[in-house]
Amino acid sequence: MRLCFASNNTHKLDEIRPLLPAGLQLLSLADIGCHEELPETQPTLEGNARQKAQYVFDHYGVACFADDTGLEVAALDGAPGVYSARYAGPERAAAANVAKLLHELGTQPNRQARFRTVVALVRGDEDVHEFSGEVAGIIAAAPIGRGGFGYDPVFVPNEGDGRTFAEMTTAEKNLLSHRARAVAGLLAFLGAE
């Protein structure tokens, strides 16, 4: 089986590849000749994931899945949420996003947060499916760790051992992560067919 993952984020590709069974060939956007920026204009994670996967299917005719992920912080009424990648501006600069998040939180004692991922699979106009995963945690007072990407240096999962995602290996993060859980739903669905 061949599936395209509709993301230009190489970090996401690196996280997802080890999760896939040997019989599933993962194609990148570059593999199918897609070099344009995919649309993300929907107000929800579900809408953005579906929009990206549908775009690839419509323009390239390839079965495709896409994800959209948001960090939802309780004390910020769920922000940055669907705007997580562009929280500090359209440049999608991870360090600026983290700095803005920590500034907005300030000394707020409630640092509860969750990462939520929605994966949309599009294999045809009437063959669309969604899978979700989430992980709860807290926002650290300052970035810790050199691994991961995005908000990983400030996200400490509740189920972990007190380290941020950025302090974990990819394999360790995949045992807990929101994206791994959403992909597990996708793989369970594909395996049940």
C-alpha positions as CSV (number, residue, x, y, z in Angstrom):
1,M,0.0,0.0,0.0
2,R,1.2,3.5,-0.9
3,L,0.1,6.6,1.1
4,C,1.3,10.1,0.9
5,F,1.8,12.1,4.1
6,A,0.8,15.7,3.3
7,S,3.4,17.6,5.2
8,N,6.5,19.6,4.4
9,N,7.6,19.2,8.0
10,T,10.6,16.7,8.0
11,H,10.4,16.4,11.7
12,K,6.9,14.9,11.4
13,L,8.0,12.6,8.7
14,D,10.9,11.4,10.9
15,E,8.4,10.7,13.8
16,I,5.9,8.9,11.7
17,R,8.2,6.6,9.6
18,P,9.1,4.3,12.5
19,L,5.4,3.8,13.4
20,L,4.5,2.4,10.0
21,P,4.4,-1.3,9.1
22,A,6.8,-2.7,6.5
23,G,4.0,-3.1,3.9
24,L,3.1,0.5,3.9
25,Q,5.2,2.7,1.6
26,L,5.2,6.3,2.8
27,L,5.5,9.0,0.2
28,S,6.5,12.5,0.9
29,L,5.1,15.5,-0.9
30,A,8.5,15.8,-2.7
31,D,8.1,12.1,-3.8
32,I,4.8,13.0,-5.7
33,G,6.2,16.3,-7.0
34,C,4.2,18.6,-4.7
35,H,6.3,21.6,-3.8
36,E,3.6,24.2,-3.1
37,E,2.4,25.3,0.3
38,L,-0.7,23.3,1.3
39,P,-3.8,25.3,2.3
40,E,-4.6,25.6,6.0
41,T,-7.4,28.0,6.2
42,Q,-9.9,26.2,8.3
43,P,-10.9,27.2,11.9
44,T,-10.3,23.7,13.4
45,L,-7.6,21.1,13.4
46,E,-10.1,18.7,11.8
47,G,-10.8,21.1,9.0
48,N,-7.1,21.8,8.3
49,A,-6.1,18.1,8.3
50,R,-8.9,17.3,5.9
51,Q,-8.2,20.3,3.7
52,K,-4.6,19.4,3.2
53,A,-5.3,15.7,2.5
54,Q,-8.1,16.6,0.1
55,Y,-5.9,19.1,-1.7
56,V,-3.2,16.4,-2.4
57,F,-5.8,13.9,-3.5
58,D,-7.6,16.4,-5.8
59,H,-4.4,17.7,-7.4
60,Y,-2.2,14.6,-7.5
61,G,-4.6,11.7,-7.4
62,V,-2.7,10.0,-4.6
63,A,-4.3,8.5,-1.5
64,C,-3.1,10.7,1.3
65,F,-3.2,11.5,5.0
66,A,-2.5,14.8,6.7
67,D,-2.4,15.9,10.2
68,D,-3.0,19.2,12.1
69,T,-1.8,19.6,15.6
70,G,-2.5,22.2,18.2
71,L,-1.2,22.9,21.7
72,E,-4.1,23.9,23.9
73,V,-3.2,25.7,27.1
74,A,-5.9,25.8,29.8
75,A,-5.0,29.2,31.3
76,L,-5.0,30.7,27.8
77,D,-8.5,29.4,27.0
78,G,-7.2,26.8,24.7
79,A,-4.8,29.0,22.8
80,P,-2.7,28.7,20.7
81,G,-4.8,25.8,19.4
82,V,-5.3,25.8,15.7
83,Y,-2.9,28.7,15.4
84,S,-0.1,26.9,17.1
85,A,2.3,26.9,14.2
86,R,1.7,30.6,13.5
87,Y,1.2,31.8,17.1
88,A,4.0,34.4,16.9
89,G,3.4,35.2,13.2
90,P,3.2,33.8,9.7
91,E,6.9,32.8,9.7
92,R,6.1,29.7,11.8
93,A,9.2,30.2,13.9
94,A,9.3,27.7,16.7
95,A,11.5,29.7,19.1
96,A,9.3,32.8,18.7
97,N,6.1,30.7,19.3
98,V,7.6,29.3,22.5
99,A,8.7,32.7,23.6
100,K,5.3,34.2,23.1
101,L,3.6,31.3,24.9
102,L,5.9,31.7,27.9
103,H,5.3,35.4,27.9
104,E,1.5,35.0,27.7
105,L,1.6,32.5,30.6
106,G,3.9,34.6,32.7
107,T,3.8,33.4,36.3
108,Q,0.4,31.8,35.9
109,P,0.2,28.9,38.3
110,N,-2.1,26.8,36.1
111,R,0.2,25.4,33.4
112,Q,-2.0,22.5,32.3
113,A,-2.0,21.9,28.6
114,R,-2.6,19.2,26.0
115,F,-1.4,18.5,22.6
116,R,-4.1,17.3,20.2
117,T,-3.6,15.9,16.7
118,V,-6.2,15.1,14.1
119,V,-5.2,12.9,11.1
120,A,-7.4,12.9,8.0
121,L,-7.2,10.1,5.4
122,V,-8.5,10.8,2.0
123,R,-8.6,8.0,-0.6
124,G,-11.6,9.4,-2.6
125,D,-14.4,11.9,-2.5
126,E,-16.5,9.5,-0.4
127,D,-13.6,7.8,1.3
128,V,-12.6,10.2,4.1
129,H,-11.8,9.3,7.6
130,E,-10.5,11.1,10.7
131,F,-8.4,9.9,13.7
132,S,-7.3,11.8,16.7
133,G,-4.8,11.5,19.5
134,E,-4.0,13.7,22.5
135,V,-1.6,13.8,25.5
136,A,-2.0,16.0,28.6
137,G,0.8,17.7,30.3
138,I,2.1,21.0,31.7
139,I,4.1,23.9,30.3
140,A,7.6,24.2,31.7
141,A,8.8,27.6,32.9
142,A,11.6,27.6,30.3
143,P,12.7,25.5,27.3
144,I,14.6,22.3,28.2
145,G,16.2,19.8,25.8
146,R,17.6,19.8,22.3
147,G,15.4,17.3,20.5
148,G,11.9,17.4,19.0
149,F,10.5,20.5,17.4
150,G,7.8,23.1,17.9
151,Y,6.7,23.4,21.5
152,D,8.5,20.1,22.6
153,P,11.1,22.0,24.7
154,V,8.3,23.3,27.0
155,F,5.8,20.4,27.0
156,V,6.1,17.9,29.9
157,P,3.7,15.0,29.4
158,N,1.8,13.9,32.5
159,E,2.5,10.2,31.6
160,G,6.2,10.7,31.3
161,D,9.1,10.8,33.8
162,G,9.2,14.6,34.1
163,R,11.2,15.3,31.0
164,T,10.0,17.5,28.2
165,F,9.4,16.0,24.7
166,A,12.6,17.7,23.6
167,E,14.6,15.7,26.1
168,M,13.3,12.4,24.8
169,T,14.4,10.3,21.8
170,T,11.9,10.0,18.9
171,A,11.2,6.4,20.1
172,E,10.4,7.6,23.7
173,K,8.2,10.5,22.4
174,N,6.3,8.1,20.1
175,L,5.3,6.0,23.2
176,L,3.4,9.0,24.5
177,S,2.7,11.4,21.8
178,H,-0.5,12.8,20.4
179,R,0.7,12.2,16.8
180,A,1.7,8.6,17.4
181,R,-1.8,8.0,19.0
182,A,-3.6,9.5,16.0
183,V,-1.4,7.5,13.6
184,A,-2.2,4.3,15.6
185,G,-5.9,4.9,14.9
186,L,-5.1,5.3,11.2
187,L,-3.1,2.1,11.1
188,A,-5.7,0.2,13.1
189,F,-8.3,1.3,10.6
190,L,-6.2,0.3,7.6
191,G,-5.4,-3.0,9.1
192,A,-9.0,-3.8,9.8
193,E,-10.0,-3.4,6.1
